[in-house]
Amino acid sequence: MTAAIRRTVTFPEISMERLKSILGAYNGHLKQIEQRLDVKITHRGDVFHIDGEIDAVGRAEALLQRLYEESEVSQQISADLLHLLIQSSQTERNFELVGEEMDEHDAPLDVYFQTRKGRINPRGANQKRYVQRILQSDISFGVGPAGTGKTYLAVAAAVDMLERNEIQRILLVRPAVEAGEKLGFLPGDLTQKIDPYLRPLYDALYEMLGFEKVAKLIERQVIEVAPLAYMRGRTLNHSFVILDEAQNTTPEQMKMFLTRLGFGSRAVITGDITQVDLPRGQQSGLAHALRVLENITEIHITRFHSRDVVRHQLVQKIVEAYEGWDGEQQRLNAEARAERKARQEALVAENDTAADLQHQDA
């Protein structure tokens, strides 16, 4: 059992405006920290007392320091920002706990991307690790639930490298099977057919570069957004290639994509193996690749979890609820299979006994 401790944090001569920013409306920020980190916080003026278990108190203390720093530049700290800061404190601590198992060169560094629209910072240790692996590896995977920044950070890395002339073009690729429709039966030309499937990739580009800049780069074919099927037969040199929604590829498609990589190129594959939209019985190329390639040291795999979700805090709860439901269903299915197997074995044993008795009577 972890011992309970008390720590005191003091912010000397803090202004009333900054104190209100830290506390939130009706001390709402402190209540959120208490609930999420399982601590008790009391304060009088610029002095805060934190009570709880050692690890939780340490996280709460560091979080108050970050809120203090944030209050210097923000008159009002939003609930969303508080959620991200709390989440970051939890994930960073989780990585400290398993740090002994990691290579010293794999420790998360302070990395960021500078785009024309501003600076993009990875949030939390896992996102930092993911970005570091993208920059260091020719092929890297980002696997996990929606809202963990897998695709957004991969696009940011591609834009950053393009702006620094480290690559000549960006290719964003996605399988077009989510709606269970064949492209040939959809109305319109190729662009009109595939645009709905690729819209999330366009959105990220527009946010980082602006609509006009993206349109010009697409016109010059510096940026290409295409369905996976149109990658066959190509060799991609000096390119940054992103395969999004990779769980909806087949093993053959995944092999085809990975073998398109040419000189001076790198690839990032993102997806969520719990959200496969392939026909029933069809194996996911992403799940297959993770097993086949896991022993190749030059390929890095970053696995995200519900604690890494950086969208609205309700999204994290939804992801956790689905993960819990899926886990319970798997347990029930395993129990049902075990029960059926036991009944079958009992029936076989009963038939064998009956056959032996008949043989003896004969």
N, C-alpha and C positions, 0 to 999 in steps of 0.2 A: 504494500500500500504506500502510495506517495505521500510524503509529509506536506502539511499545509503551512504556508508561510505568509508573511505580510511584507510588502515593499512600499516605499513611499517615493513618489515622483513629484518634484517641485519645479514650477516654471516661474522663476523670480521676475517680478515687475511685468507680468503679462497684462496686456490691455484687456479691458472688458469685452471689446469686439472679438479679439482672438479667443478669449475664454468661451464666449457664446458659440463661436464656430466649432470649438472642440466638443462642447457639451451637446450641441444640437438643441432643437426645440424641445422644451420640457425634459431636458436631459436624455433625449431620445438616443443619441449616439452612445452614451454610457450604458444605457439599457441594452442596446444591441450587442455591445462588447461583452457585457455580463452574460447575456444569454448564449452567444455563440462560443465564447471561450470558457464558460463555466467558472467565472470569478465574481467577486463582490467588490465594487468600487465605490468608495465614499470620497467626498472632497469638501474642502472648506477654502474658498478663495483659490489661491494658486497651488494648493497642496492636495495631492491625490493619494489615497491609500488603497492598495490592491491586495485582496485576500484570496487565497486559493491554493491549488497544488502548484508545485515549483514550476513545471513546464508551462502551465496556463498563465501563471503570474508573469513569467518571463515574456511570453508572447504579448500579454496585455500591456506590459511596461513599454516594450518596443513599439507597440501600436500607438500608444499615447504620444510617444516621441515623434512618430510619423505624422500624427494629427497636428501636433504643435508646429512642425515644419510646414505642413500644408496650410495651416491657418495664416501663415505669413504672406502667402500669395493668393489665398482664396478667402473672401469674406464669408462665404457660406460653403460648408462641406456637404455635398449632396449625399443622399442615402445610397445611391449607386456607387459613388466613390468610396464611401465607408465600407460597403459590402466587398469591393475589390481589395481594399487594404486589409480587411479581416481575413479574407480568403488567401491573400498573399502571405500573411503571417503564418497561416496554418500550413500551406504547402511548403514554404521555405523550411519550417521546422521539421516537416516530414522528411525532407531531403537530408537535413542534418542527422536525423536518426539512422538513416541508412548510408551515410556518407562513407563509412569504412569499407563498404562493398564496392565503391566506385573508384575508377581510375582517377588519379590526381589531375590528369589532363582533361577529364570529363566534367570537372566541377563547373557549375554555372557561373558565367562571368556577366558583368554589366555590359550588355550589348544593346544596340538600338539601330534603327534605320532612319536615314534622313531622306525624305521625299520632298517634292516641290510644294506639297500641301502641308508639310510640317514633319515633326519627329514622331516616330512610332516606337514605343517602348514595350518589350515583352513584359507581361505581368506574371510574377511568381517564378519560382525556380525551375519548374518544368518547362514553361514557355522559353525561358532563357536557355535551358539545355537544348531544346528543340532548335532554336535559332542558331546556336553555336554549332550544332551538328550539321545543319543545312549549309553553313558557311565552310565547314571543314570537309564535308563528304561529297563525292560525286553523285551518290544515290542515298537518299534518306527517306524514311517512312514516318508519318505522323498518324497515329491510330487512336481513336477515341470518340466520345460523344460530341454532339453538336454544341457549339458555343465555347469550345476550348481554344479557338483561334488557329486551328491547323491550317486552313486554307488562307486566311487573311495574312498570317505571318509569312507563309510561303510566297504569296504574291508580293508582299512588302520586300522580301529578300530579292526577288526577281527584279522589281522596279529599282531597288537600290543598286544592284549590280549593273543594270542597264544604264543608269544615270552616271555611273563611274566608268563606263565603257569596258567593263570586264566581260561582258557578253554582247552579242550582236542582235539577239532577238529573244522574245519571250513567247512560248507556246503554252496555252492553257487548254487542257484536254479533259473531256468528261464523257463517260458512257451515257448514251441517250436511251435508257431503258426504264427510268423511274416511273413513267406513266403507263408502262406496259403496252406502248404503241410502237409500231414500226415507222421509221421516218418516211418511207415511201408512200404511206397512206395519209400523211399529214398534208394540209394545203400549203401552197406557197413554194418559193424557191428554197435553196439550201439554207441560206441565212435565216429566213423566216421560220424554217422548220426547227432549227437547232437553237435559236435564240432563247426560248423559254428555259431550256435545260442549262444554258450557260449564263443566265442572268446573274447569279451570285458572283461569278468571276468578273463580269463587267462592273458590277457595283463596287467591288473592291478597287478596281483600276480607276474608276471615276473619282472615288474618294481620295486616292493618292495622287493622281496626275491631273484631274480635271477632265471634263467631257471633251473639250476641243483638242487637247493634247492626245488623248486616247484615240479619238477619231483619226487624227493625222497619222499616228503610229500604225494604226490598223490599215489605213490606206496605203502606207509605204511597206506593209507586211513586216514591220518590225515587231508588232504584236499580232499574234494569230490565235484566234479562239476557234476550236474545232472539236467535233465529236471524235471519239477514240477510233472509230472505224476508218477515218480518213488518214490515219497515221501509218497504215500498212504500206510497206515498200519504201519508206523514207529513211534517210540517215540524217540525224540532226547534229550539226557541228556548231560550236560556239553559241549554244542556246541554253536557256533556262526553261526546262519543261516541267509543268505541274500537271499531274493526273489527279483530279478531284473525284470524290465519290467512287473510289477505286473498289469498294466492296461490291459494286455492280458490274465488275469485269469477270470474265471467265478466266480460268488458268491459261488458256491459249492466248487470250487477248493480253493478259498481264505479261506473259513471256514476250509477245510481239512488241509491246510498249517498251519494256526494259532493254530489248536488244536494238532499239532505234537510236540509242545514245551514241553520239560520235565524239570527236576530239573537242576538247575545251568546253564540254557541256556538263550540266548537272541536272538531275531529276529529283523531284520531290513527289512522293505518292501519299495522298491523304485519304482517309475513309473511316468508317465506323462499321465493324464487322457484325454489329447487332442490328443493322438497318439494311439488310440485303433485300433488293427488289427483284432478284432473278427468279425465273420460273422454279417452282417447287422441285427439289431434287438436284438442281444445278449448283455445283460447287462454286464458291466465291473465289475469284482469282486473288483477292487480297489475302484472305485467310490461308490459301494455299501457298502464296509467296512468303508469308511470314514464317511458315514452317520450313520451306525449302531453303530460304536465304539466311536463316538465323545464325548460321555458323560462319558466314562470310564477314570477316572483321571490318572490311572497308565499307560495309553497308550498315547504317545506324538506324535503329528503330526507337522512336519515342512513343511511349504509351501514355495517353491522357485518361483522366478519371473524372468523376463528377465533381471532385473538389477543385478541378482546374477550370470549370466553367466560368467564363468572364462576362456573360450576359447578365440580364436581370436576375437578382437573387432567387426569384421564383423559378427560373429555368433550372437552376441547380437542384432545387427540391424536386422538380418534376423528373429530372434525369435520375436522381437517387430513388424516387418512387418506382420508376420503371425498372431500374436495376434490381431493386428488391423484389418486385413482382416476377421478373424473369428468373431470378434465382430461386424463388419459391416454386415456380412452375417446373423448373428443371428438377428440383428436389422431389416434387410430387410425381413427375414423369418417371424418375429413376425408381421411386418406390413402387409405382404401378408395374414397371418392367420387371422388377425383382419379384413382385407378387405373382405375375403371370408365369415367370420362369419357375417359381416354386411350385405352382399348381401343375405346370406341365411335367416337371420332374416327379411330382407325387403321382400323377396319372400314369406316367411311364412305369414307375415302380409298382403301382397297383396292377397294371396290365401284366408286368413281368411275373408278379406273384401269382396272379390267376393262371397264367400260362404254365408256371411250374407245378401248380396244384393239379391242373388238367393232365399234365405229363405224368405225374405220380399216380393219378387215378387210372390212367391208361396202362 
